[in-house]
Amino acid sequence: MHTIFPAIFAALLGGNALSADTDNLGRLYLSNPAAVTPPQCYTKTENTSGPASNPCYVCHTSSQAPNFTNDLDLQLAYDFAEPARENRWHNLFRDRGDYLASVSDKTILDYVREDNYRAADGRIPLAQTLTQKLPAHWDGNQNGTWDGYIPDVGFNFDREGFDRNDEGKYTGWRALAYTPFPGTFFPTNGSTDDVMIRLPAIYRNDENGNYSGVVYRVNLAVVEALIKRADVAIEAVDENLLKVDLDKNGELATATKVAYDWAPLEQRFMSYVGAARLAQQKGEAPLSAGSYPLGTEFLHSVRYLDVDTNGQVHMAARMKELRYARKVRWVNYFQHRELAADELKEAHDFPDRIEPVVGDIERGVSNRRGWRYSGFIEDAHGDLRPQSYEELATCAGCHGAIGANIDGGFAMTRKLDAADSFQRGWYHWSQKPLAGIPEPRRQDGRGEYAVYLQQVGNADEYRSNEEVRARFFAADGSLKTAMLERLAADINTLIMPSPRRALDLNKAYRAIVEEQSYREGRDAVLAPRENLLREVSEGQETGVEQVLSYR
């Protein structure tokens, strides 16, 4: 997804197409017309010797309905519209060596250990600013009110992963544990992160309209089953009270799982419970495989790397970003198919036309598939501020028309299985770290991360992670069997950096924060990327000879 004619869309949405700098974050303008094309897509895949590297397969792959964007072909060629052929992610080519040398380890550790989300007394300063003294340059539509998401997660998680605010009340957010998506999202490449989900009130309440932890847990399990297309283990519940045969055994009794069995053409259906069951019967809570409920919200904090006194690397208190997503429109299978077909036709008829990114600083940007994405990022002093229209435009790429995502997202399909995980996979990394999690398996039984290492030749798209290269690869380029065996038992063997690398990555990102140069790339870069193209030719091939399915 791309953008054209920003001035026109600025006028339509009530903004000025002048600048997206931090003095006027509400303006609607793209200095990079291909801001939705992430820098990873400019990776130089060809090697001087041996086969081409193929990091493309994890995003561009065979899709699962209702995602009909089957884009395996993008593993073979850089299929860019003309305005996107110049790589404008300049931060990835910059040498940060002098900056890294100028910042002491103590200085950066002190910085990342500061909590820039919550104050010592439990307040959320960003929420207060948004509701009490909204800066004029944050007010995109100049109506004096912040019309977007106001941060409300307390990051106080109980033994079931549910969040409470400083008054002890449930916020509706629930943390889920997952295996990081291959490549950029490995902490060894710069950041730690977490994910929380929240369903609307009808999915949390019983049929009398009262909050019920049992109802909410079961409905979240139903959602997990629909997204994963698999049975999900749950704590034993009385189906008579919920009035739904959850395990599909033909009777209302005690259920210990939610069975995935959705095939409406064969008259096989699934149901939510509680108030959502009643709403579903009225057609007000649609349900389908591969789709989240209407009104679903996600929070995703991206953070620095901390190093404790034992030399262990883990999630830092300081946030780089707080990303938010909300499903604002229900899109059925037919509409998804029509949308994919329309995009194919547009690409064929107008190959150099870039699609518009519709949205603004407050409401976020649309992925054209029912979701809005917004978020907050550090200002030059380290405080969180809203992301500008251009900074948000990058969200519409990965969460839009690519084969890998499921209803715009990635986290729930990667959630740890309920049957054999701590707290059934519902927990925050502050409750239990990533260490000890087994490597996820592909459908063909192979280790997912091992396949990535084999296909890419490193742990990042650019093949720039020298630490992983030395740790996992022999001098002849082959993978070390002993390391793969360790990886199979503990993903930390691969995904976590050494303390030295963690500190340097923190420093490299801090340079971008001080510059406020996010629109030129927000990857933590220790040295200029060598395997990154500055320009792409029309019809240029990647050198990859055989496509690979991600799943």
N, C-alpha and C positions, 0 to 999 in steps of 0.2 A: 504494500500500500504506500502511496506516495502523495505529493501535494503539488498543485498548480494554482496560479492566480490567487496568491494569498490576500491581495488587496480586496478582491471581490468577496471572499469569504469573511474577511475582517468586517467589511461593511454589513454583510448579512447578519453577522453575529454581534454587531454593535461595538467593534473595536477600531483602532487605528493601525493601519499597516505601515508602521514606521520602524520600530525597533523592539527587540525582545530582551533588552539589557535589564539589569536588576533595578534600574531606576524607574522602569515602567513595565513590570512583569505582566500586566494585563494586556499588553498589545499583542495583536495577532499577526505574526510575521515569521517567515522562515528564511534565515540567512543561508541555510543549507536546504535547498529544495528537496533533497533526498534524505531528510532527517529521520525518516522511518526505516531507512536501510541501515542496519547496524554495521559497525566497523568490521565485524567478523565476516560479513559477506564479501569484503574486499581481500580476504586472505589469499595469498599467493600459494596455490596448492601444489604446483609442479616443483619437483626436486631436481637437483643437478644430476643425481643418479638414483635409480630405483623408481618404483611406481609413485604416482602422485598421492599426496596426502588427501584424505577425504573426511574433513570435519563436518561437511555439509549435511551428511545423512541424518544427523540427530534432529535437525529442524525440517529439512526438506525430504519428505518420506511419504509412503503410502498412508493415506488418512483413514480415519474411522468415522462413519456416519454418526452424527449429523454434520461432521466436517467433510466436505466434498472437495477440498483443495488437495488433490493428489499431485504433489509437485516433485516427484522423484527426478524429473528431468533437470531440475536446478542443481543436481549434483554434477551434471555434465557440462554446464555452460553458465557464464555470468550473464543472465538474461536481464540486463538493465536498460531502462529508458534512457534516452540521451542525457537528460539533466543529471542523472545519477552516475554517469561514467567517470566523473571526477571525484576522487576520494577527498572529502572535506573534513575528515576526522584527524585534524592536524596534531592533536595532543599525542597521538600514538607514534608520531615520528620525532618527538622532542626528547632531547637528552636531559634527564633530571639528575645527572651525577653530581653536579655542584650543589644542587639543593639538598640532596640526600646527605652530603658531607657536612652541610651547614646546620643540620638539625640533630641534636643529641638524642640518644636512645631514651634518656630520662624524660626529655621534653615531649617526645611523641607518646610515650607511655602515659605520662600524666594527662595528656590531651585525650587519648582514647578512653581513659578510665572515667572521664567526666560524663555525667548523664545529661545530655542536651534535650531529653524528652520530658523527664519529670524532675521537679524541684525537690529539695530535701523534705519539704513539708507535704509532699504528695501532689501538689498542684501540677497541672500541665500548662506551662507558660504559653505554648503555641495556641492552645484552645482558648486561653484568656485573651490573647491578642486578637484572635479571629472573631470573638464574640463581644469584646468590650472596647477595643480601640483599633479597629481595622485600619491599617495604613492605606492611604488613597491609592498608592501604586500597586496594592494587592487586589483592589476592588475592580475587577475586569469590566463589569457593566456599570460601574459608578452609581450603584443604587444604595450605597451605604451599608450593605449587609453582605456577609460572606454566604454565598449560596451553595457551597460545596460541603464536603465531609469535614466535620470538626473532630479531631482526635479524641477518643474516649476510652481507649483500652488502658487498663491499669497495670498490666504485666504482673499481676498477682494471680498465679495459676494454682488451682487446687489439684487433688489427686486424680481428677478425671480430665484435667487440662482446661477446665472452665476458668474464665478470668473474672476477677472482682475489682471494683474500684476502691478508692481509699476509704469509702464508707462501708465496705464489705458487701455491696450489692453486686449481683451478677450483671455484667455488661452485655452478655449474649455472645461474646467472642470465645472461641475455643481453639487452642493451639493444636496443630497437627505436626507429627514428626514424619520426616520423609528423607529419601536419599537425594542428594543434590543432583541437579541436571548436569550431564557431562559437559566439560569445557569451562567456559567463563565462570559458572557458578560454583566451581570447586573453590573452597577457601584458599587453597594454595595459589590461586590466581588473583587474590586481592581482597575478598570480602567474605564475611559470614552473613547469614540471613535466617529469617524465620517466617512462618506463615500462620495466620489465624483466619478462621472462617466464622461467619455469623449468618444464620438464617432469619427470615422475618418472624415476627411474634407468633403468627399462626402455627409455625412449625415448632414453637417452644411451649405452646399452651395446650392444656387438655381440652376436651370437648365442652367444658363449662367456661373456658376462657381464662383459666388460672395457669400460672407457670407450673410446668412439670419437668423435672430433670429426666424422668424416665421417657417421657414423650420426646423430649429434645434429643436425647441420646439415640433413641430408635430412629427418629427421622434423619439424623446425621448418618446413621448406618445405612439407611435406605439410599441416601444420596451417594454414599461411598460405593454401594453395590451398583448403582446406576452408572456411575462414572467409570468404575473399574470393570463393569460387566462381569461380576464375580460374586459368589456368596461372601457374606461378611459375618464374622462371629460377634455375638453380643452377650452381655450378661443375661442370665435367665429372666424372662418376663412372662407374665400371664397374658396370653393372647385374648382371653375372654374379656379382660378389662379394656384392651385396646381395640377389640372388635375387628382384628385383621389377622389372617393366617400368614404370619411373617415367614415361616420356614417352608410354606407350601406343601405341607404333609397331608392336607385335606381335612384338618380338624383344628379347632381352637383349643389349645392346651398350653404347655410351657415350651417356649421357643428359645433356643440358644444361638440362633443365627437368623440373618435376613437372607433369604434365598433370592438370587437373581433369576428372574423368570419373566421377562417382558417381551412378548411377541403379539402385539394387538391384532395382527392379521390372522393369527391362530387363536384368538380369543384368550390369550394369556396376559394378565395384567398384574401390576403391582400397586401398592397403596401406601400413602403416608398414614400417620396415626394422629390422634388428637384432633385439635381444631382444623388442622390441615386436611384430615380425612374428609371432614364435612365440606370444606372449601373445594376439595378435589371433586366431590360428587356434584357440586354446583358448577363445575367448570372454571373455578376461580384459582385453582392451584394445579396447573398442568404438570404432567409427569411424563418423561420419556427417557430412554437410555441415552447416555452421553450428554445429558443436559442438567444443569443446576436449576433449582427452583427460581422463579422470578423473584427478584429482590435480594438474592444472595449477595453477600459482601465478602471481600477478602482484604486482609491487611498483610503487608510484607515489609518488614524492616530490614534494611541492608546496613551492615555494621562493619566497623573496623575489627582488627585482630588484636586480642590482648594476650600477654604472655605472663603466666604466673611465676611464683618463686621457684617452682619445680621445673621450669622450662616448658610447660605444657601450653600450647596455643589454643585459645578458645574465643568465644564471642565477647566482644567488648561492650561496654555500656553505651558508648557514643554511637549514635546513628549517623550514617551517611545520608540515608533516605528513609522515608516512611511512605510506602506506596499503597494506594487504595484502589479497589475495583468494586463496581456494583453492577448487577444485572438489571437493567432498566426496561428491557423489552423482551418478550418471549418470541423466539424465532423457531418455527417448527421445521420438520425435516424438508418439506417441500420448499419452504422459503430459503433454507440453507442451500439446497441444490440449485435453485434459481439464481441465488446470489453468486455462487461459484461459476455458473454458466455465464452470467452477465460479465463477470470479471475476465473470464477467458475471451469472450467476444470483444470486450474493450481493449484488451491487450493485443488482440489480433488486428483490430481495425485501426487502433491508434497506439502503435508500439512505443512512441516517444512522449505520450501524454502521461503525466503523473497524477494519480488520484488525489483528491483533496483530503486533508485531515480536518475533520469537522470537530470543533470543540473550543474550549477556552480554559483559562487558568482556574476557574472556580468549579465548573461542572465536569471538567476533564475532557479527554478526547475519546471519540467513538472508534470501535473496531469494526463497525458496520454489521456486527453480529449480535447486537443487543447489550453490549457492555460499554461502560464508561470507565476510563482510567485517569486517575489524578494522583497527586502526591506532593511531598515536601522534601526539601533538600537543604544542606547546610549553606548558610550565607558565609561571607568572608570571615566572620567572627566565630563561626561554628554553631550558631543558632539555626533552628529549622525555619525555613520560609517556604511559601508555595513555589512549586515549579512553574516556569513560564510555559506558554503555549508551545514554543519550540522544544523546550526540554521535555515536555510531555509527549510530543509527537513520536519520540522513539518507542513509546509503549505500543503504539498502533501497529508497529511492524511485527514484533514477536508474538503479540496477542491477536494478530489479525489473520491474514491469509497465508498460513503455512500448514503443512501437513501434520506436524507433530502435536499441535495442541488439541485439547479436548474441551469444547465449549470455551475457547479463549484462554485456557489455563493449562498448567503443568503439574501443580502440587499434589492434587488428590490422587491422580493416577500413580504417584510415587510414594504415597503415604504408606508407612510401615503396616504390615498386615496385623489385624486385630487378634488373630488366633495365637500368635507367638511373640508379641512385642510388649515392652513395658507400657503399662497403662493402656493397652490395646492400641498403641500408636497415637494416642491423644495426649501429647505433652509438649512442653516447650523445652528448648535446648538448655535453658537455665535450670531445669529440673533434672535433666540427664544429658550428658554430652554425646557427641557423635561416635565416640570411641566404642568399639565392640560391635558395631552394626555390620552384619555380613553384606558382601557385595550383592547388589540386585542381579537377578537373572533375566535374560531375554526369553522370548517364547521358545527359542530353539535350544534353551538350556545353558547357553554360554554365559559367562560373566559379562555384564553390560560394560563395566569399566575396562575390563581386559580387551574387549573388542574395540572400544574407543582408542585405547593405547595402540593397538595393532593398526587400526585404520589411519590414525593421525600421526603416530610417531612421537607423541608427547601428550601432556595433560591439558594443553590449551590449543585453540585453533591456529595460533601463529607459530606453534612449535618453538616457543621462546622460553619455556620453563626449564632452565638448565638443571635445577635441583631434581625435578622428577626424571629428567633425561638420564642423569647420572645414577639415580636410585633404581630405575626400572629397566634400563636398556644396557646391553653389553656394547663393547666397542664396535662390533660388526652390525649394530642396529637391531639385533634380536632381543626379545623380551626375556628377562631373567625368570626362570621357572620358580625359584624360591620366593621371589617377591610377589609373583602372581598368586602363590599359595597363601601368603600372608594377607594379600588383598582380599582374597575370597572370604577370609574370616573376619577382617576388620578394615573397613573402608578408610579409616584414618591413615592407614599406611600410605595411601595415595593422596587423599584430598587435603590433608593438613600440611602447612609449610613448616620449616624449621623456625625457631625464634628469630634468627637473623633475617631470614626472608620476610617474615611477618612484619618486623619493625620497618624494614625498607619499603615494603608495599604500603604501609601506613603513611610513611613520609611522602612517597610519590603521589598518593592521592591527596594528601594535605596541600601539595603544591597547586593542584587544580582548584581546590576549595579557595585558597587565597587569591587565585586569579579570577575565580568565578567563570571559568572557561568551559563549563560543562557541554556547551553546544559544539565544542570541538573534540569531544570525547571524554568519557569519565572513567576509562579503564586505568588502573594503577600500572604505570609503565616504568620499569627499572632501566630500560635501555630502548632506544628507537627500534620499532618493529622492523625486522628485515623481511619477513615473509608476509608483507602487506603491500598491495598494489596501490600506487598513487593514481593511476588511471586504468580504466578498463576499455578495451576496444569493442566495437560493435560485433556481436557474435563470438566473442572470445570464449574458447573452451577451457575447462578447468584441468584437463588432462586425466581426469578420473575415467577409467575404462569400464567399470562395472558398478551399477548402482547397488546400494545396500539399504535394506529396510531397517529402520530404527528399532522397531519392536521385536 
